[in-house]
Amino acid sequence: MKMLNILLQAQGNGGGMMSIMMIVMLFVIMYFFMIRPQQKKQKEVQKMREALKVGDKVVTSGGIYGKIKEIEDTAFIIEIAEGVRIKVDKASIFAATNDSQANR
């Protein structure tokens, strides 16, 4: 509440431009510390998903380990056990793994 009063007093004394600049600076700081890093991370994950091929070991967002058996337009067919295959959306692949325990 005190901050609101300070901002309102600043606008009343001709400081309206200063408060607008502070708000703009806040958005610039939010962009560089929150939005931009998230966009970079999403691009890296997308590149990783595009680079996956048949035989790669992966982990789904639900924590299921498996090996890619087929690649479709929007999904992967993953073998999670001998003869057990599931179809998962490409967006649900969390990471590729080299873990030897991933698929026995």
MDTraj code that builds the backbone (N, CA, C; nanometers):
import mdtraj as md
import numpy as np

residues = "MET LYS MET LEU ASN ILE LEU LEU GLN ALA GLN GLY ASN GLY GLY GLY MET MET SER ILE MET MET ILE VAL MET LEU PHE VAL ILE MET TYR PHE PHE MET ILE ARG PRO GLN GLN LYS LYS GLN LYS GLU VAL GLN LYS MET ARG GLU ALA LEU LYS VAL GLY ASP LYS VAL VAL THR SER GLY GLY ILE TYR GLY LYS ILE LYS GLU ILE GLU ASP THR ALA PHE ILE ILE GLU ILE ALA GLU GLY VAL ARG ILE LYS VAL ASP LYS ALA SER ILE PHE ALA ALA THR ASN ASP SER GLN ALA ASN ARG".split()
xyz = np.array([
    [0.0825, -0.1182, 0.0000],
    [0.0000, 0.0000, 0.0000],
    [0.0867, 0.1243, 0.0000],
    [0.1978, 0.1217, 0.0750],
    [0.2868, 0.2371, 0.0797],
    [0.3482, 0.2624, -0.0576],
    [0.3811, 0.1537, -0.1295],
    [0.4411, 0.1676, -0.2617],
    [0.3436, 0.2345, -0.3574],
    [0.2164, 0.1989, -0.3484],
    [0.1140, 0.2608, -0.4328],
    [0.1035, 0.4101, -0.4042],
    [0.1063, 0.4466, -0.2774],
    [0.1008, 0.5883, -0.2399],
    [0.2218, 0.6635, -0.2938],
    [0.3385, 0.6034, -0.2854],
    [0.4608, 0.6681, -0.3351],
    [0.4517, 0.6900, -0.4852],
    [0.4041, 0.5864, -0.5589],
    [0.3903, 0.6000, -0.7032],
    [0.2883, 0.7070, -0.7405],
    [0.1770, 0.7134, -0.6681],
    [0.0749, 0.8141, -0.6964],
    [0.1266, 0.9551, -0.6673],
    [0.2046, 0.9727, -0.5607],
    [0.2621, 1.1027, -0.5297],
    [0.3642, 1.1430, -0.6350],
    [0.4412, 1.0463, -0.6842],
    [0.5417, 1.0761, -0.7864],
    [0.4740, 1.1227, -0.9142],
    [0.3614, 1.0644, -0.9490],
    [0.2903, 1.1059, -1.0697],
    [0.2300, 1.2454, -1.0510],
    [0.1849, 1.2737, -0.9340],
    [0.1255, 1.4047, -0.9072],
    [0.2280, 1.5166, -0.9145],
    [0.3534, 1.4898, -0.8873],
    [0.4573, 1.5922, -0.8869],
    [0.5349, 1.5953, -1.0179],
    [0.4788, 1.5444, -1.1252],
    [0.5483, 1.5466, -1.2535],
    [0.6416, 1.4283, -1.2718],
    [0.6336, 1.3295, -1.1883],
    [0.7211, 1.2127, -1.1985],
    [0.6559, 1.0982, -1.2728],
    [0.5525, 1.1260, -1.3512],
    [0.4822, 1.0223, -1.4259],
    [0.5727, 0.9511, -1.5245],
    [0.6595, 1.0271, -1.5879],
    [0.7519, 0.9683, -1.6848],
    [0.8502, 0.8740, -1.6144],
    [0.8909, 0.9111, -1.4950],
    [0.9857, 0.8282, -1.4195],
    [0.9215, 0.6955, -1.3809],
    [0.7946, 0.6965, -1.3412],
    [0.7294, 0.5711, -1.3028],
    [0.7055, 0.4821, -1.4244],
    [0.6767, 0.5447, -1.5395],
    [0.6608, 0.4648, -1.6614],
    [0.7927, 0.3991, -1.6978],
    [0.9026, 0.4734, -1.6840],
    [1.0349, 0.4162, -1.7140],
    [1.0688, 0.3022, -1.6183],
    [1.0273, 0.3142, -1.4929],
    [1.0526, 0.2075, -1.3966],
    [0.9762, 0.0811, -1.4354],
    [0.8529, 0.0965, -1.4808],
    [0.7722, -0.0184, -1.5222],
    [0.8342, -0.0841, -1.6453],
    [0.8790, -0.0020, -1.7410],
    [0.9435, -0.0555, -1.8605],
    [1.0706, -0.1315, -1.8224],
    [1.1496, -0.0755, -1.7334],
    [1.2726, -0.1423, -1.6878],
    [1.2405, -0.2752, -1.6192],
    [1.1315, -0.2795, -1.5446],
    [1.0898, -0.4030, -1.4796],
    [1.0602, -0.5111, -1.5828],
    [0.9892, -0.4749, -1.6909],
    [0.9601, -0.5714, -1.7961],
    [1.0864, -0.6158, -1.8692],
    [1.1804, -0.5248, -1.8911],
    [1.3069, -0.5607, -1.9567],
    [1.3844, -0.6598, -1.8700],
    [1.3902, -0.6337, -1.7420],
    [1.4602, -0.7242, -1.6503],
    [1.3916, -0.8605, -1.6474],
    [1.2573, -0.8619, -1.6441],
    [1.1843, -0.9899, -1.6453],
    [1.2138, -1.0665, -1.7731],
    [1.2225, -0.9964, -1.8858],
    [1.2494, -1.0632, -2.0131],
    [1.3847, -1.1333, -2.0089],
    [1.4886, -1.0624, -1.9648],
    [1.6232, -1.1196, -1.9679],
    [1.6464, -1.2258, -1.8614],
    [1.5754, -1.2211, -1.7502],
    [1.5983, -1.3192, -1.6446],
    [1.4985, -1.4341, -1.6423],
    [1.3832, -1.4190, -1.7092],
    [1.2830, -1.5248, -1.7033],
    [1.2421, -1.5757, -1.8411],
    [1.2033, -1.4879, -1.9297],
    [1.1459, -1.5301, -2.0568],
    [1.2527, -1.5824, -2.1525],
    [1.3606, -1.5092, -2.1718],
    [1.4642, -1.5477, -2.2673],
    [1.5299, -1.6815, -2.2324],
    [1.5707, -1.7056, -2.1069],
    [1.6296, -1.8367, -2.0755],
    [1.5330, -1.9523, -2.0995],
    [1.4042, -1.9314, -2.0729],
    [1.3055, -2.0369, -2.0957],
    [1.2923, -2.0667, -2.2446],
    [1.2960, -1.9640, -2.3281],
    [1.2887, -1.9845, -2.4723],
    [1.4097, -2.0613, -2.5235],
    [1.5281, -2.0289, -2.4712],
    [1.6494, -2.0998, -2.5119],
    [1.6421, -2.2470, -2.4723],
    [1.5913, -2.2736, -2.3532],
    [1.5788, -2.4112, -2.3063],
    [1.4807, -2.4895, -2.3934],
    [1.3688, -2.4267, -2.4314],
    [1.2708, -2.4934, -2.5168],
    [1.3296, -2.5263, -2.6530],
    [1.4115, -2.4375, -2.7082],
    [1.4756, -2.4636, -2.8367],
    [1.5720, -2.5815, -2.8270],
    [1.6478, -2.5902, -2.7170],
    [1.7408, -2.7018, -2.6980],
    [1.6664, -2.8345, -2.6876],
    [1.5566, -2.8364, -2.6144],
    [1.4767, -2.9581, -2.5996],
    [1.4187, -2.9991, -2.7344],
    [1.3715, -2.9017, -2.8121],
    [1.3163, -2.9311, -2.9441],
    [1.4230, -2.9893, -3.0360],
    [1.5442, -2.9350, -3.0322],
    [1.6536, -2.9888, -3.1143],
    [1.6872, -3.1313, -3.0721],
    [1.6844, -3.1578, -2.9408],
    [1.7123, -3.2918, -2.8903],
    [1.6077, -3.3901, -2.9413],
    [1.4802, -3.3504, -2.9389],
    [1.3724, -3.4384, -2.9852],
    [1.3837, -3.4657, -3.1348],
    [1.4220, -3.3651, -3.2114],
    [1.4357, -3.3832, -3.3555],
    [1.5540, -3.4734, -3.3903],
    [1.6550, -3.4778, -3.3040],
    [1.7744, -3.5575, -3.3309],
    [1.7586, -3.7044, -3.2898],
    [1.6488, -3.7387, -3.2205],
    [1.6292, -3.8770, -3.1772],
    [1.6060, -3.9682, -3.2970],
    [1.6566, -4.0899, -3.2854],
    [1.6402, -4.1877, -3.3926],
    [1.6041, -4.3226, -3.3322],
    [1.5675, -4.4169, -3.4183],
    [1.5298, -4.5513, -3.3735],
    [1.6488, -4.6133, -3.2995],
    [1.6197, -4.6709, -3.1837],
    [1.7225, -4.7355, -3.1030],
    [1.7720, -4.6504, -2.9872],
    [1.7415, -4.5212, -2.9871],
    [1.7834, -4.4344, -2.8767],
    [1.7019, -4.4642, -2.7517],
    [1.7687, -4.4575, -2.6374],
    [1.7007, -4.4760, -2.5092],
    [1.6528, -4.3399, -2.4610],
    [1.5281, -4.3355, -2.4128],
    [1.4660, -4.2094, -2.3722],
    [1.3914, -4.2254, -2.2402],
    [1.3559, -4.1108, -2.1833],
    [1.2736, -4.1048, -2.0635],
    [1.1551, -4.0148, -2.0961],
    [1.0343, -4.0608, -2.0662],
    [0.9163, -3.9787, -2.0886],
    [0.8968, -3.8835, -1.9713],
    [0.8088, -3.7869, -1.9894],
    [0.7814, -3.6915, -1.8814],
    [0.7171, -3.7610, -1.7607],
    [0.6588, -3.8782, -1.7827],
    [0.6009, -3.9558, -1.6730],
    [0.7013, -4.0448, -1.6030],
    [0.8270, -4.0446, -1.6503],
    [0.9322, -4.1222, -1.5855],
    [0.9463, -4.2634, -1.6389],
    [0.8909, -4.2929, -1.7557],
    [0.9008, -4.4260, -1.8140],
    [1.0245, -4.4322, -1.9022],
    [1.1111, -4.5298, -1.8750],
    [1.2312, -4.5512, -1.9545],
    [1.1988, -4.6484, -2.0670],
    [1.2555, -4.6235, -2.1836],
    [1.2330, -4.7148, -2.2942],
    [1.3270, -4.6875, -2.4087],
    [1.3076, -4.7642, -2.5157],
    [1.3894, -4.7525, -2.6355],
    [1.2967, -4.7251, -2.7531],
    [1.3340, -4.6282, -2.8374],
    [1.2515, -4.5921, -2.9520],
    [1.2553, -4.7056, -3.0542],
    [1.1363, -4.7523, -3.0955],
    [1.1257, -4.8571, -3.1962],
    [1.0762, -4.8032, -3.3293],
    [0.9880, -4.7026, -3.3261],
    [0.9361, -4.6415, -3.4478],
    [0.9180, -4.4924, -3.4244],
    [0.9289, -4.4154, -3.5334],
    [0.9064, -4.2715, -3.5258],
    [0.7935, -4.2360, -3.6215],
    [0.6917, -4.1692, -3.5688],
    [0.5792, -4.1217, -3.6495],
    [0.5852, -3.9697, -3.6557],
    [0.4885, -3.9084, -3.7222],
    [0.4884, -3.7633, -3.7365],
    [0.4833, -3.6918, -3.6017],
    [0.3919, -3.7317, -3.5153],
    [0.3743, -3.6621, -3.3875],
    [0.3960, -3.7521, -3.2672],
    [0.4431, -3.8732, -3.2888],
    [0.4565, -3.9668, -3.1770],
    [0.5749, -4.0605, -3.1970],
    [0.6149, -4.1229, -3.0882],
    [0.7151, -4.2281, -3.0890],
    [0.6499, -4.3572, -3.0405],
    [0.6922, -4.4695, -3.0958],
    [0.6561, -4.5999, -3.0406],
    [0.7774, -4.6428, -2.9592],
    [0.7558, -4.6617, -2.8289],
    [0.8655, -4.6925, -2.7373],
    [0.8445, -4.8310, -2.6790],
    [0.9516, -4.9105, -2.6792],
    [0.9473, -5.0418, -2.6161],
    [0.9976, -5.0259, -2.4741],
    [0.9098, -5.0578, -2.3772],
    [0.9460, -5.0401, -2.2363],
    [0.9851, -5.1710, -2.1702],
    [0.9508, -5.2815, -2.2330],
    [0.9908, -5.4148, -2.1882],
    [0.9869, -5.5049, -2.3108],
    [1.0386, -5.6242, -2.2976],
    [1.0418, -5.7174, -2.4106],
    [0.9002, -5.7395, -2.4639],
    [0.8744, -5.6912, -2.5855],
    [0.7438, -5.7096, -2.6486],
    [0.6361, -5.6134, -2.6025],
    [0.6678, -5.5197, -2.5149],
    [0.5692, -5.4242, -2.4647],
    [0.6019, -5.2872, -2.5244],
    [0.5116, -5.2393, -2.6109],
    [0.5346, -5.1119, -2.6778],
    [0.4212, -5.0158, -2.6458],
    [0.4587, -4.8899, -2.6296],
    [0.3592, -4.7857, -2.6051],
    [0.3826, -4.6721, -2.7043],
    [0.2743, -4.6006, -2.7319],
    [0.2826, -4.4856, -2.8218],
    [0.2741, -4.3599, -2.7360],
    [0.3752, -4.2724, -2.7482],
    [0.3768, -4.1486, -2.6704],
    [0.3952, -4.0303, -2.7641],
    [0.3380, -3.9199, -2.7272],
    [0.3515, -3.7970, -2.8033],
    [0.4962, -3.7486, -2.7972],
    [0.5441, -3.6886, -2.9055],
    [0.6824, -3.6407, -2.9090],
    [0.7094, -3.5373, -2.7998],
    [0.6091, -3.4580, -2.7649],
    [0.6278, -3.3552, -2.6626],
    [0.6479, -3.4140, -2.5234],
    [0.6140, -3.5424, -2.5042],
    [0.6278, -3.6021, -2.3712],
    [0.7638, -3.6669, -2.3492],
    [0.8501, -3.6641, -2.4507],
    [0.9857, -3.7170, -2.4315],
    [1.0655, -3.6127, -2.3560],
    [1.1167, -3.6516, -2.2416],
    [1.1851, -3.5583, -2.1530],
    [1.3347, -3.5517, -2.1825],
    [1.3980, -3.6682, -2.2023],
    [1.5424, -3.6691, -2.2225],
    [1.5860, -3.7984, -2.2879],
    [1.6982, -3.7884, -2.3563],
    [1.7649, -3.9076, -2.4068],
    [1.8620, -3.9519, -2.2987],
    [1.8834, -4.0811, -2.2862],
    [1.9700, -4.1295, -2.1804],
    [2.0650, -4.2358, -2.2326],
    [2.1810, -4.2434, -2.1716],
    [2.2773, -4.3474, -2.2040],
    [2.2882, -4.4474, -2.0902],
    [2.1950, -4.4419, -1.9988],
    [2.1945, -4.5268, -1.8803],
    [2.1769, -4.6744, -1.9214],
    [2.2686, -4.7594, -1.8815],
    [2.2577, -4.9015, -1.9164],
    [2.1446, -4.9695, -1.8418],
    [2.0962, -4.9088, -1.7358],
    [1.9847, -4.9655, -1.6582],
    [1.8502, -4.9284, -1.7211],
    [1.8494, -4.8392, -1.8200],
    [1.7239, -4.7841, -1.8727],
    [1.6332, -4.8874, -1.9340],
    [1.6865, -4.9846, -2.0057],
    [1.5998, -5.0798, -2.0751],
    [1.6649, -5.2173, -2.0721],
    [1.6234, -5.2979, -1.9800],
    [1.6841, -5.4314, -1.9654],
    [1.6187, -5.5291, -2.0557],
])
top = md.Topology()
chain = top.add_chain()
for i, resn in enumerate(residues, 1):
    res = top.add_residue(resn, chain, resSeq=i)
    for name in ("N", "CA", "C"):
        top.add_atom(name, md.element.get_by_symbol(name[0]), res)
traj = md.Trajectory(xyz[None], top)
